Amino acid sequence: MAYKLKISEEARLQLKEIIEYMTLKLRNSKAATDFLNTLEKKYDQLCLNPEMYEYTNDMRLRSLGYRRMPVDNYIVLYLVDKDKTEIQIDGIFYSKYNYRNDR
């Protein structure tokens, strides 16, 4: 059974900022489009197999159940709710960023 994907407002804002950075600062709309296409494919895979990615390395986030999905140079943090068959996307961070301090 496919899980339903829910994206937090914070993650939506982070995605918007990533796309704006690629298109406006880097002036690379193709990179932005490619990133969105890759992200959509990974979301589709995730909905079919929500446990396919490992738990985050941060022990505090791991204890909360957070998993990390790599997408190009970014990390998507998410939770799986088996009872509701839902995946909650809570953050999208540049892979070199210390996202652990934001959770």
C-alpha positions in Angstrom: 0.0 0.0 0.0 1.3 3.5 -0.9 1.8 5.9 1.9 0.4 9.5 1.7 3.0 12.2 1.6 2.6 15.3 3.8 5.0 18.2 3.5 5.4 20.7 6.4 5.2 24.4 5.8 8.8 24.7 6.8 9.9 22.1 4.3 7.8 23.9 1.6 9.6 27.1 2.4 13.0 25.5 2.4 12.2 24.0 -1.1 11.1 27.4 -2.4 14.4 28.9 -1.1 16.4 26.1 -2.8 14.7 26.7 -6.1 15.1 30.5 -5.8 18.7 30.0 -5.0 19.3 27.8 -8.1 17.3 30.0 -10.5 18.1 33.5 -9.2 21.5 33.4 -7.6 23.1 30.6 -9.7 21.0 31.5 -12.8 20.5 27.9 -13.5 16.9 27.1 -14.1 17.8 23.7 -15.6 19.4 22.7 -12.3 16.2 23.7 -10.5 14.0 21.8 -12.9 16.3 18.7 -12.6 16.3 18.9 -8.8 12.5 19.1 -8.7 12.2 16.1 -11.1 14.6 14.1 -9.0 12.8 15.0 -5.8 9.4 14.0 -7.3 10.8 10.6 -8.4 12.3 10.0 -4.9 9.0 11.1 -3.3 7.1 8.5 -5.5 9.6 5.8 -4.5 9.4 6.8 -0.8 5.6 6.5 -0.8 5.9 2.9 -2.0 8.7 2.0 0.4 8.9 4.5 3.3 11.6 2.6 5.2 14.0 2.5 2.2 16.3 5.2 3.6 18.3 5.0 6.8 17.7 6.7 10.1 19.6 9.9 10.5 23.0 9.7 12.2 22.1 12.3 14.8 21.0 10.3 17.9 18.4 12.8 19.1 16.7 12.9 15.7 17.0 9.1 15.4 15.3 8.7 18.7 12.4 10.8 17.3 12.2 8.4 14.3 13.7 10.7 11.6 15.1 9.2 8.5 17.2 11.0 5.8 16.7 10.8 2.1 19.6 12.1 0.0 18.6 14.1 -3.1 21.5 15.5 -5.1 23.3 17.8 -2.7 20.4 18.0 -0.2 19.0 15.9 2.6 15.3 15.4 3.2 14.3 14.7 6.8 11.1 12.7 7.2 9.1 10.6 9.7 7.0 7.5 8.9 3.7 7.0 10.6 2.7 3.4 10.0 -0.6 3.7 11.8 -1.8 6.5 9.5 0.2 5.3 6.5 1.7 8.7 6.1 5.2 10.2 5.5 5.8 13.6 7.0 8.5 15.6 5.3 9.9 18.1 7.9 13.0 19.6 6.3 15.1 19.9 3.2 18.7 20.9 3.9 21.9 21.4 2.0 23.9 18.3 2.8 26.8 20.3 4.3 24.4 22.2 6.6 24.2 21.2 10.2 20.4 20.6 10.2 20.6 18.8 13.6 20.5 22.2 15.3 17.2 23.1 13.6 15.1 20.2 14.8 
